[in-house]
Amino acid sequence: QFSGLLGTVYRRGNLSFTRDGNSLLSPVGNRISLFDLKNNKCETLPLATRLNIVCVGLSPDGSLAILIDEEGAALLVSLIGKCVIHQFYFHKPVHSVSFSPDGKKFVVTKDNLAYLYHAPGKKREFNAFVLDKTYYGPYDETTCIDWTDDSKCFAVGSKDMSTWVFGAERWANLIYYSLGGHKDVIVACFFEENSLDLYTISQDAALCVWQCDTELDGLKPMPPKDAVKEKKAAEDDEELLEEPKGEEIHGKADPSEEETRNKVKYSRVAKYFFNKEGDFNNLTAAAYHKKTHLLVTGFASGIFHLHELPDFNLIHSLSISDQRIASISINCTGDWIAFGCSGLGQLLVWEWQSESYVLKQQGHFNSMVSLAYSPDGQYIVTGGEDGKVKVWNTSSSFCFVTFTEHNSGVTAVTFTSTGYVVLSASLDGTVRAFDLHRYRNFRTFTSPRPSQFSCLAVDSSGEIVAAGSQDSFEIFIWSMQSGRLLDVLAGHEGPISNLSFNPMKCVLASASWDKTVKLWDMLDSWRTKETFIMNSDVLVVAFRPDGKELAVAALNGQITFWDHENAVQTGSIEGRHDLQMGRKELDKITAKQAAKGKSFTTLCYSADGQSILAGGLSKFVCIYHVKEQILMKKFEISCNYSLDAMEEYLDRRKMTEFGSMALIDEGGGGDEGVAIPLPGVKRGDMSYRHFKPEIRVTCVRFCPTGRSWAATTTEGLLLYSLDSGLIFDPFELDIDITPSNIHKTLSQKQYTVAIVMAFKLNEKKLIQEVIEAVPSSEVDVVCSSLPDLYVEKILEFLASAFETSCHLEFYLIWAHKLLMLHGHKLKTRSMKLLPVIQFLQKSIQRHFEDVSKLCEWNIYNIKYALAISQQRGMKRPAEETPGDEEELDSDSDYLM
C-alpha cells in the first residue's frame, strides 16, 4: 500500500498550520503532506484528488480539512482518521476557502461570488455541505477571505480592486460594505483582533488601514420577517435553478443615502507603500497574526517583509530565493512563518525572532531520473535532471543533504556496499563519489575524451566503478581507491543503456541499443565472457540478488530471463499489454492504438529474488512472479489528471471542429504573475507557455529489507510498504490456540510454548506481551529451545519492534542471543533471510546513531566538567586571593 511521498514538498495552493502550531499542511500535487515540525517527521496522507489541489481549508479544531482541486471538486477529509468523509462538486474553479473561527460555517469564493455553507457537524449527516447564503458584490473574480474573531462578519477581496465586508448573519446595520482605495488586485484582507477594523493589501504593494465606527458588540440583529412567505419564495426560486443558492444578498458598490443611513461606516485612516524600487512591488502573498500584530508579505522577487501594524514599522526583510513566494502562513503563537515557492518546489519555515530555519526543504524542480536504497534501507539517494543529488531519510521523509557539484542532468545514482559512499553519473561527463560522513565530493572520475554517461554500476566490494557512455558506445572502468581509469571496454555498436554488476561475482552485464547484452569478466583482463543476442533494442538489465539469474527488458516490451552461467534463456514475460500507455492530450487516437513506448525502462528484483518489479512511460508499475511468469499486481501510481498521458480514451467534450482544446494556450494569465502586456508596457512575458508534465516512472527499486519499494515518477518519489496495519494472518493455527490459553501458559512460566502459540495466532500485540513477559535472565534458555522455524519470525518481529518500542536493551539482548545461538543454521539460508537481517540492521543502526550522538555529547560535557574541577583543585593549595574566589564561583555557576 502507498506509504509516503518524498522528493516533492510543495507545488501550489495555500499552506496551513495545525491548531497546536507544531505541524504544517502542504499541498503536493493532488496529495497533502503533513510536516510534524516538533518531531521532525513528514507524512503524506493516503488520499488524493482527481486534479492538483488549489486551496485547503482547515477547521479551527484541526480535525477536518476541505481540499479543493482545479475544477472545483472538493474532498472533506478527517485528519484524525486520515480518510475521506464526503465528496462535493462546486461546478467551477474555487479561489479560496475559509472556516469561521467558531467552526460552524465556511465561505467558498468562486467567480465573483461568495458562498456561505454550514460546516459539517460532529453528527453523521446525509449532506455535509448545506448552502446558507450567496453573496453578490464584486464585479471580477474574488481572491481572498478573512473572518472576524466572533464569526459575525467576513471580508472578501477581489480582482476589481475592491474589498467587501459581509455579515455572516442578518444584521440590521451591516448587510454589506464596499471598500475601494486600491489601484491593483487585492491580494489579502485582514480584520484586526476583536474588531471590525480592516487592513487591505493589493498587488502593487499598497496597504490601506480602514477604521470602523462600530464595535462588534454594536451589530444589531435584523427583526424577524414572515418566515412562511420567505420559505415559499425560496422554494419557488430553487425549482428554476440547477443549484440551490440559499438566501441571496446583493451588494451595491455605491448605495444611496437612505440605504446607508444608521449603518456601519468605514473610513481610511492611512495608506502605506512597501517598496517602490524596481520590480519588487509585485506583492504575491501575505499573512497576518492578530495577537502580535505581525504582518508578513511576500513578493515575486523572493523577498519577504515583516511589519508591525498599525504603525507599519519594518521589523525584518530577507530574500529567501529568486522565485515568486506563492503562499505564506503563520502559526498560532506567531513564532513560525511558513513560505511556499511553487517555482522551485520549496518549503521554508522561518523563526523570525531567532532568525533561523525550523524547516528548509526543496525537492528536485525538474524530473527525478534515478534512485537507490542504502544497503540497510535507511536512506534513499535520488538524482534529477536539475543536476542535483539528494539523500533522503526513509523514517523522517526529509532530505538531509544535497550535492550540487554536477553541471548537467544526473542519469544514475547508487550506493556502495558500505552505505557511506554515494556515486552519481551525469551528462556533464563526470562520475562523482560523495562521502556521507563529511558530506563532500571526494572523487571525480572522468574519461580521456568528453562523454555523456547514461548509466552507472559499482561492484559488491565497492572498488570497481563502471559507467556507460551514450555517445561513444564505450564502458569506462575506474578504481575507487586511486581514482584512475583502469580500462575502456569497447564492443557495443550502439549507446549503452544500462549496466549491472553480479552481486556474487565480479561480472559486469551491459545492455545496449545494438540488441545485445554482453557479460564482462572483471578478473580476467576485462574480456567479453558472453554475448546474448536479443530481438530488439535492450533497455535495462538486472541481476537476481543471489547472482544466478539475469533479467533483460527490451524495446518490444518483453522481459527475458537468462541462466548466464550456461547462456540459456529460462523464461520470458510479454509485458506490452500490462504496461498500458496513456493517451496524450494532443493524440488523435486512443491509448490502445498508440504503437510507441510500450516497453519497460526500469527493472528491479525483490529482496528474496522471487518477484520482479517493472515500470516505464506509464502510470502503472507491474510486479511479476518470476518462476510462474504471471502478473501478481499492478500498481496505479497516480490518479492525477493534471498530468498528461493519464486518460485512455478520447474525450469528445474536449474536441472542437478545429482540434483539441488543449491546443488553446492559457498560459498568459495573471495567476503565475505573468500578464499579457499592452503596447509600451514592459510587464509580462509573451514567451511563457503552460504545459502539462507527462506521467512516467523513471526508476523502481526494492528496499533491501524487503518491506517496501520506491519509484521515481513525475509526481515525486513514491514509497509503497507492506506495513498494512491490523491484518489477521494466522500461522499453523490449532483449535486450542486462543488468547486465554496463551495467558494461562505464560502464567505457568512456560515461555517457549507461549511464544510458539502466540506466533501461531500471529497477533502483534499478543506476541509483544508474551516476549516482554520473559525475564531477561531467561532469554538465553528460551532462545536455545526455540524451533528453527520460529527464529526467523522472532527476528522479523524484533526488527519492527525496535522502531516503536522503548525497551531497547531488552530487545538487543534477544537479538544478540538469537544470532549467537542460531547463527550457523541461519547462514545456510542466508539468501532467504537476508531481507529480515537487513531490516533488523536498519532498525538497530538508527538507534545506534541516535544514542551515539547523545553519548558523545555527554562525554564532552563530563570532560569539560572534569577540566574545570581540576583547575579548581590546582588553585586550592596556593594562596587564593578574593578575586580568585569570585572567579571560581563564576565557574561553578557556569557549570550549574
C-alpha positions, 0 to 999 in steps of 0.5 A: 500500500502507498506509504509516503511521498518524498522528493516533492514538498510543495507545488501550489495552493495555500499552506496551513498550520495545525491548531497546536502550531507544531505541524504544517499542511502542504499541498503536493500535487493532488496529495497533502503532506503533513510536516510534524515540525516538533518531531521532525517527521513528514507524512503524506496522507493516503488520499488524493484528488482527481486534479492538483489541489488549489486551496485547503481549508482547515477547521479551527479544531484541526480535525477536518480539512476541505481540499479543493482541486482545479475544477472545483471538486472538493474532498472533506477529509478527517485528519484524525482518521486520515480518510475521506468523509464526503465528496462535493462538486462546486461546478467551477474553479474555487479561489479560496476557502475559509472556516469561521473561527467558531467552526460552524460555517465556511465561505467558498469564493468562486467567480465573483461570488461568495458562498456561505455553507454550514460546516459539517457537524460532529453528527453523521449527516446525509449532506455535509455541505448545506448552502446558507447564503450567496453573496453578490458584490464584486464585479471580477473574480474574488481572491481572498477571505478573512473572518472576524474573531466572533464569526459575525462578519467576513471580508472578501477581496477581489480582482476589481480592486475592491474589498467587501465586508459581509455579515455572516448573519442578518444584521440590521446595520451591516448587510454589506460594505464596499471598500475601494482605495486600491489601484491593483488586485487585492491580494489579502484582507485582514480584520484586526483582533476583536474588531471590525477594523480592516487592513487591505493589501493589493498587488502593487504593494499598497496597504490601506488601514480602514477604521470602523465606527462600530464595535462588534458588540454594536451589530444589531440583529435584523427583526424577524420577517414572515418566515412562511412567505420567505420559505415559499419564495425560496422554494419557488426560486430553487425549482428554476435553478440547477443549484440551490443558492440559499438566501441571496444578498446583493451588494451595491458598490455605491448605495444611496443615502437612505440605504446607508443611513444608521449603518456601519461606516468605514473610513481610511485612516492611512495608506502605506507603500512597501517598496517602490524600487524596481520590480519588487512591488509585485506583492504575491502573498501575505499573512497576518497574526492578530495577537502580535500584530505581525504582518508578513508579505511576500513578493515575486522577487523572493523577498519577504517583509515583516511589519508591525501594524498599525504603525507599519514599522519594518521589523525584518526583510530577507530574500529567501530565493529568486522565485515568486513566494506563492503562499505564506502562513503563520502559526498560532503563537506567531513564532513560525512563518511558513513560505511556499515557492511553487517555482522551485518546489520549496518549503521554508519555515522561518523563526523570525525572532531567532532568525533561523530555519525550523524547516528548509526543504526543496525537492528536485524542480525538474524530473527525478531520473534515478534512485537507490536504497542504502544497503540497510534501507535507511536512506534513499539517494535520488538524482534529477535532471536539475543536476542535483543529488539528494539523500533522503531519510526513509523514517523522517521523509526529509532530505538531509543533504544535497550535492550540487557539484554536477553541471548537467542532468544526473542519469544514475545514482547508487550506493556502495556496499558500505552505505557511506559512499554515494556515486552519481553519473551525469551528462556533464561527463563526470562520475562523482563519489560523495562521502556521507560522513563529511558530506563532500565530493571526494572523487571525480572520475572522468574519461580521456575524451568528453562523454555523456554517461547514461548509466552507472554500476559499482561492484559488491566490494565497492572498488570497481566503478563502471559507467556507460557512455551514450555517445561513444558506445564505450564502458569506462572502468575506474578504481575507487581507491586511486581514482584512475581509469583502469580500462575502456571496454569497447564492443557495443555498436550502439549507446549503452543503456544500462549496466549491472554488476553480479552481486556474487561475482565480479561480472559486469552485464551491459545492455545496449541499443545494438540488441545485445547484452554482453557479460564482462569478466572483471578478473580476467583482463576485462574480456567479453565472457558472453554475448546474448543476442536479443530481438530488439533494442535492450533497455535495462538489465538486472541481476537476481540478488543471489547472482544466478539469474539475469533479467533483460527488458527490451524495446518490444516490451518483453522481459527475458530471463537468462541462466548466464552461467550456461547462456540459456534463456529460462523464461520470458514475460510479454509485458506490452499489454500490462504496461498500458500507455496513456493517451496524450492530450494532443493524440488523435487516437486512443491509448490502445492504438498508440504503437510507441513506448510500450516497453519497460525502462526500469527493472528491479528484483525483490529482496528474496529474488522471487518477484520482479518489479517493472515500470516505464512511460506509464502510470502503472508499475507491474510486479511479476512472479518470476518462476510462474511468469504471471502478473501478481499486481499492478500498481496505479501510481497516480490518479492525477489528471493534471498530468498528461498521458493519464486518460485512455480514451478520447474525450469528445467534450474536449474536441472542437471542429478545429482540434483539441482544446488543449491546443488553446494556450492559457498560459498568459494569465495573471495567476503565475504573475505573468500578464499579457502586456499592452503596447509600451508596457514592459510587464509580462512575458509573451514567451511563457507557455503552460504545459502539462508534465507527462506521467512516467516512472523513471526508476523502481527499486526494492528496499533491501529489507524487503518491506517496501519499494520506491519509484521515481515518477513525475509526481515525486518519489513514491514509497509503497510498504507492506506495513498494512496495519491490523491484518489477521494472518494466522500461522499453523493455527490449532483449535486450542490456540486462543488468547486465554490459553496463551495467558494461562501458559505464560502464567505457568512460566512456560515461555517457549510454548507461549511464544510458539502459540502466540506466533501461531495466532500471529497477533502483534500485540499478543506476541509483544506481551508474551516476549516482554513477559520473559525475564531477561535472565531467561532469554538465553534458555528460551532462545536455545529451545526455540524451533528453527522455524520460529527464529526467523519470525522472532527476528522479523518481529524484533526488527519492527519492534525496535522502531516503536518500542522503548525497551531497547536493551531488552530487545538487543539482548534477544537479538544478540542471543538469537544470532549467537545461538542460531547463527550457523543454521541461519547462514545456510539460508542466508539468501532467504533471510537476508531481507529480515537481517537487513531490516533488523540492521536498519532498525538497530543502526538508527538507534545506534546513531541516535544514542551515539550522538547523545553519548558523545555529547555527554562525554564532552560535557563530563570532560569539560566538567572534569577540566574545570574541577581540576583547575579548581583543585590546582588553585586550592593549595596556593594562596587564593586571593578574593578575586580568585574566589569570585572567579571560581564561583563564576565557574561553578555557576557556569557549570550549574 
